[in-house]
Amino acid sequence: MQDIVLLGLNHKTAPVEVRECLAFSKDEAGAVLETIQHHPAIREAILFSTCNRVEILLTAENRDYAAEAAKTCFSELKNIPASQFENNLYIYNGDDAVRHIFRVAASLDSMVVGEPQILGQIKEAYRIATLKKTSGVVLNRLLHKTFSVAKRIRTETGIGGHAVSISYAAIELGRKIFGTLEEKKVLLIGAGEMAELAVEHLIRNRAGDIFVANRTFERGIALARKFKGNPIRFEEIPDYMLLADIIISSTGSQGFVIRRDQVKAGMRGRKNRPLFFIDIAVPRDIDPGINRIPNAYLYDIDDLKSVIDENIEDRQREAVKGERIVDEAVISFRQWYESLDAVPTIVALRKKMDAIAKAEIRKTMNSLPHFSDEDSQALCRMTDALINKILHDPTLFLKNNGFHGNKTLYLDMTRKLFKLDES
Amino acid sequence: MELIIITVVLYMLSTAGYLAYLFFQKNYLHEAGCCLLAVGFCCHSAIIAYGFAKAGTFPVHNLHETLSLAGWALSGAFLAFQYQFNLRILGIYAAPLATVIMIVSSRLPKEPVLAKTVFNNFWLIFHVIVIFMGEAAFALACGVGFLYLIQESSIKSKNHGFFFRRLPSLELLDSTGYACIISGFALLTLGLISGFLYAKLIWGKLWTWDPKEVWSGITWMLYAALIHGRLALGWRGRKAAIVSVIGFTVLLFTFFGVNFLLKGHHGEFTKW
C-alpha cells in the first residue's frame, strides 16, 4: 500500500526569508517534478508554491525515503543547504496529509482565512503536474476531491463572505448605500496606497467618472492618468462635491479638508442624493460632524477597521463549519483509498459475480419447476466453479506483482471496469 | 368558511417561511414563503369572489368583510411589488400583517349589516377596489420606510448588527418606497374621484364635508406634499421614510378612526 506524504512549510512555520528562498516559479516547479519523478521511492507528485507556502504532495512506497528525496531535491534545485529550512518543515502522512491539503485549498490554513486566490493556485499546480504526468490515480482523485471540498466549503459556509481589507470594506459599504456602484462618480483627494486600492476596486465595479484632487496639481495629473480620470484643483473640491457620489480622502493635511457646513450647503444642490465619504487619512481629513447630515455617510479609518474586525471574527466562526466538512471529506477519501488495495478489490469482485450468478439461477429455476433440490444444488455448484475459474487469473494478477510497479493503476482500472465502487 | 381557515393557515405558514428566511438567509425559504402567500392569495380571492357573487357587489358590508378585503389587497400588492422589485425581505412585514388582519377579520361576526343607501353601481365598485389597492400600496410604503430607517441607522451608527447584512441597500429601499407611494397616490386619487362621482350620482353633491371625505383629503394632501417635496426639493432617504410612516398612520385613522370615533356615511362598512 502506498503512502500519501505531504512535506512543506508555510507562513506559520517559516519566516519570509526562508519562504522566498524556496519559492518556485512555474518553470522551476516543472523542473522539480521532473527530477523527483525519476526517484525510485516516489510514484506521484504535485508541487504547490505561493508566497505563503511551498508544499509537495507525494505518494510513495516508503514515506521516509520520499521525504528525504524531496528535501534533497529542494536544496539542490534552489542551491541552499537543507539545514537552512529543515527545521521549518512539516511532514504529514495519510489522513493528516489529506486533511492538510483540503484545509489549504479551502483557505482554512491561509493567513487571511477565506481568501479566494489559493484554490486557483492549487488548480494551476495540478495543471503543471498533469502536463508533466506526475499525477496518477491517487493524486488525481485526491485533487478532484480537494476542489469539490473547497467549493462546498465556500458555498455552504460564510468563510469567504464579507470584506477583510480596508478597501474592500469600503466597497461593501458603498454597495449597502448605493445598491450598485455602476456609474457612481468618485472623487479622490490626496494619494496613498489604501485610497488608490479602493479606487481600483471601484473601477473594477464599473464606477463612473474619477476625479483626482491633489495639493500639487502635477501629482494629481499623474494619478488621474493612472485611473483614466480627470485632475481637478484643490480649490475646486466644493464644486465637485455636487457631482461625486463617493469621496475618498487621504491627504497629509493637519486640519479638515472638507467641513460640515460645506457639505450641508452642497446637499441641497445635489438634491440630497446620497454621498459617501471614506476618510483614510490620519489625522482625519473630513469633519466627523458630516455623518450627522441626512443622506451623507462618513466612515473613517477606525470605523472601517472595526468593520473588518467583526468580519474576521465572523469568518473564524464559519471556519469551524468548514473544518467539519473537511473531516467528512477525509473519511470518505480514506474509504476510497482503502478500497484501492488488492484484498478489498478481489472481495468486491467476487461479491458482484456471486450476486449476478444468484440472480440468474433464481430466474432459471422459476422456469424449471420439475428440477429437484438436488438438481438445483448441482446447478449452484456449477456456477460457483465457473466463477472460481473465471476469477482465478485476475485474482492471481492482483495479488502478486504482475503490475510492473503500478499497483494502484490496475486496482483502479479493475474497480472501474467492473463498476465496483457504485454498487 | 373553511376557505378562510385555509387562507389564514397559508398566510401563517408564509409568515413562518419569511421569518426563517430572515434568520437563515436561505433562498428556498423565501421562495416557500412567497409561494405560500401566493396560494393563500388565490384562496383569499376565491372568498372575495364568492362574497361578490352572493351579494352582487363587493363584500364590504361589515368590518369582517372590509378587513378581509384589506388583507387581500395587501397580499396582492406585496406579490406585485415583490415581482417588480424583488425586495424579498419585505415579506417579514407584509406576510405577518396580512395574517394578523385575516385573523382579526375571521374572529368578527359575519352577518352583513345592509346599508340602506348603497346602490350597486360601476363607480362604487371601482371606488372600493381602487381605494383598497391604494391603501395596500401605502401600507407597503410604510413597511419599506421602517426597513429604511433600520438600515440607515445601522449604517450611520456604524454598528453593523443583525439587520445590516439582511437588509438590502438604502437605494433599493428608497426607490421601492417611492414606487409604492407613487402607485398608492395614483390609486388614491382615482379612488377619490370615483367616490366624488358616485356621491354626485347618489346624493347630487360632490363634497359633503363628511369626516371621511375631510380625512381622505388630508391624507391625499400629505402624500401629495411628500411627492412634491421629493421631486422639487429632493426629500429622500430618512425624511421620505418618516413621512411614509406618518402618512400610513393618518391613513389608518381615516380608515378606522373616522368610522369608530366620528360619524359619517362610511360608517356601515365597518359595523360589527
Interface residues (C-beta under 8 A of the other chain):
Chain A: H162 L173 R175 K176 I177 F178 G179 T180 R268 R270 K271 N272 R273 P274 N291 P294 N295 Y297 Y299 D303 S306 V307 E310
Chain B: Q151 I155 K156 K158 H160 F164 R165 P168 S169 L170 E171 L172 L233 G234 W235 R236 G237 R238 K239
